[in-house]
């Protein structure tokens, strides 16, 4: 599978039901020696202050937490916060 084939897919968290943009919006972390993808850094937009201005933060998504790469989206399961 090529990046050009999956870059426009929406990234969705199965645990929280939240969307994190498209794969094009991410950064990838590779294993230096093998070139294997270790993780994806995805943007997380959280509200702050009285005007709810968005600030960009990054979530590290381990590649092995991806449940399914479907026709329209990439579904991953994050660890739920209790």
Secondary structure in CASP SS format (residue, H / E / C, confidence):
PFRMAT SS
TARGET T0000
AUTHOR 0000-0000-0000
METHOD secondary structure of the structure
MODEL  1
X C 1.00
X C 1.00
X H 1.00
X H 1.00
X H 1.00
X H 1.00
X C 1.00
X C 1.00
X C 1.00
X E 1.00
X E 1.00
X E 1.00
X E 1.00
X C 1.00
X C 1.00
X C 1.00
X C 1.00
X E 1.00
X E 1.00
X E 1.00
X E 1.00
X E 1.00
X H 1.00
X H 1.00
X H 1.00
X C 1.00
X E 1.00
X E 1.00
X E 1.00
X E 1.00
X C 1.00
X C 1.00
X C 1.00
X C 1.00
X C 1.00
X C 1.00
X E 1.00
X E 1.00
X E 1.00
X E 1.00
X E 1.00
X E 1.00
X E 1.00
X E 1.00
X E 1.00
X E 1.00
X E 1.00
X E 1.00
X C 1.00
X C 1.00
X C 1.00
X C 1.00
X E 1.00
X E 1.00
X E 1.00
X E 1.00
X E 1.00
X E 1.00
X E 1.00
X E 1.00
X E 1.00
X E 1.00
X H 1.00
X H 1.00
X H 1.00
X E 1.00
X E 1.00
X E 1.00
X E 1.00
X C 1.00
X C 1.00
X C 1.00
X E 1.00
X E 1.00
X E 1.00
X E 1.00
X C 1.00
X C 1.00
X C 1.00
X C 1.00
X C 1.00
X C 1.00
END
